[in-house]
Amino acid sequence: MSDQSFWNQRTETMPRAELAAWQWRKLRTALAQARNSKFWADRIPTDIRSFEDYVRRVPLVHKKDLVAAEEVAPPFGLLPSIDPSAGIRYHQTSGTSGNTPLRTFDTVRDWTWAVDMWCTMLHGVGVRPRHRGCVAFGYGLFIGFWGMQDAMMRMGCTVLPTGSMDSPARVRLLVDYQVEVLGCTPTYALRLLETAKEMGIDLAVDGNLRIVITGAEPRPPATVRAISEGFGAKVFDVAGMTELATVFTFECPARPGACHIIEPGVIEEVLHPETREPVGYGERGVRVMTGLGREGFQIFRYWTEDLVIKRPWHECGCGRTWDWYDGGIIGRADDMRKIRGISVTPVMVEDVVRGFAEVREFQTVLRSDRGLDVMVLRIEPNDAETATATLGERIGAQIKRTIGLQPLVELVRPGVLPRFEAKAVRFHDER
Amino acid sequence: MTSGELTEREERQLRECYAALHELAATCAVPAVRTAARAAVAEVHVALDGQALEFEMYTHRWLAEGHERGRG
């Protein structure tokens, strides 16, 4: 009997040694192609003999290196491995960091591969032909959920693109079409729930969502619980990158939090944030990515800044021989801030705040007050009338207990704080 | 369909289909046919890749062969 949980049983369950050999064969092809790129040809020796040799001799590349290479001759500069006029679509990074976006392009071949990576993910979490899906994002230059849209079409699902719609229109659509699959950021999933509540709609009762796919932001367990309960659906984490064109990891239905790496399409190293030496299974480190799919815009040993903890494949039990990230992307190395000697990330704060059902939205601001670092937490309650002063005290106490830092908590009126559809920016360092 | 693995016959069919499409995609002068073949090559290529049978970069060859921008 065919095991229908796999998109490609062959490469999802192949023995590790065979998988490594297949990855090496693909890497060799990709390295040969990279000779056509001025940027990569200057960085990568011509005589790489093995994966170990590759890791030893190919330097890490950072986003600023890629952006600089593009700025030599915009839009793509020294990076392309083929003529960019063969590209059928252009994308660029979201620019939420405030820096120059990185621009990329995909050929027909590249985009078909990128969509197939999404198919691997969607099939893996239970999406099947004839499912009705809704992709709730802006459909702009940011690559976001474009791949999900095309993958659902390719799989024979019915997909509702909602690029120009506002949140009430999307909520109505979810109910009217009894949509079963939703893709969006975790922040926007919460926003839809908030909107539905304002409209007097309980999506867990009136809707038909079975699978909510959230990506593009780290999401702590409290956020996942809120989304799952609000929609009455299973929530699966997915992560992708414009630099790769597509997704590289997805959460396995067999084990919550186990985010399998789609290893035939990507080689993932995990390095210590400071020493840059490899860390072992179970140790936190920075993800370093090599893409095995694109022919035009290639990527080799990319220092992503994503913090991850890798676990071995056999600890999942689903049958895939792909290693996995425990909890997906758990933060960003460049998001880590020191406040009075304590390391704090946005996700740490969010995990505490989302544990309070009375909170609708929040914002964290780091300030320097007469030379002393202060964390200010601006909390927007669900209802200003019923919010009590103890809410601020309780949140402050929980932050102190969990993170070890006493914040200043300010309650603000509902609707004051910004809402986000794409990547949320709730953490501001004004020091 | 009784297995999650390809049969030998299916594997052969997939390879033959890829080779035929590849040839059409590279040489056919009819824009509609060439375009359809190129889209189909990409689709079959991911199927071969997913089965660990074949992996290649190929668009640059078509560029070099001068079939782009109406010159074919």
HADDOCK unambig.tbl for C-alpha pairs under 7 A between the chains (distance, minus, plus):
assign (segid A and resid 1 and name CA) (segid B and resid 2 and name CA) 5.12 0.50 0.50
assign (segid A and resid 1 and name CA) (segid B and resid 3 and name CA) 5.57 0.50 0.50
assign (segid A and resid 2 and name CA) (segid B and resid 2 and name CA) 5.56 0.50 0.50
assign (segid A and resid 2 and name CA) (segid B and resid 3 and name CA) 4.38 0.50 0.50
assign (segid A and resid 2 and name CA) (segid B and resid 4 and name CA) 4.64 0.50 0.50
assign (segid A and resid 3 and name CA) (segid B and resid 4 and name CA) 6.07 0.50 0.50
assign (segid A and resid 8 and name CA) (segid B and resid 50 and name CA) 5.85 0.50 0.50
assign (segid A and resid 8 and name CA) (segid B and resid 51 and name CA) 6.62 0.50 0.50
assign (segid A and resid 9 and name CA) (segid B and resid 4 and name CA) 5.66 0.50 0.50
assign (segid A and resid 9 and name CA) (segid B and resid 5 and name CA) 6.67 0.50 0.50
assign (segid A and resid 10 and name CA) (segid B and resid 5 and name CA) 6.21 0.50 0.50
assign (segid A and resid 10 and name CA) (segid B and resid 51 and name CA) 5.60 0.50 0.50
assign (segid A and resid 11 and name CA) (segid B and resid 50 and name CA) 6.20 0.50 0.50
assign (segid A and resid 11 and name CA) (segid B and resid 51 and name CA) 6.01 0.50 0.50
assign (segid A and resid 11 and name CA) (segid B and resid 52 and name CA) 6.48 0.50 0.50
assign (segid A and resid 22 and name CA) (segid B and resid 52 and name CA) 6.83 0.50 0.50
assign (segid A and resid 26 and name CA) (segid B and resid 55 and name CA) 6.47 0.50 0.50
assign (segid A and resid 29 and name CA) (segid B and resid 56 and name CA) 6.70 0.50 0.50
assign (segid A and resid 82 and name CA) (segid B and resid 60 and name CA) 5.89 0.50 0.50
assign (segid A and resid 108 and name CA) (segid B and resid 39 and name CA) 6.77 0.50 0.50
assign (segid A and resid 108 and name CA) (segid B and resid 42 and name CA) 6.73 0.50 0.50
assign (segid A and resid 109 and name CA) (segid B and resid 42 and name CA) 4.83 0.50 0.50
assign (segid A and resid 112 and name CA) (segid B and resid 42 and name CA) 6.12 0.50 0.50
assign (segid A and resid 112 and name CA) (segid B and resid 43 and name CA) 6.38 0.50 0.50
assign (segid A and resid 113 and name CA) (segid B and resid 46 and name CA) 5.88 0.50 0.50
assign (segid A and resid 116 and name CA) (segid B and resid 46 and name CA) 6.99 0.50 0.50
assign (segid A and resid 295 and name CA) (segid B and resid 57 and name CA) 5.64 0.50 0.50
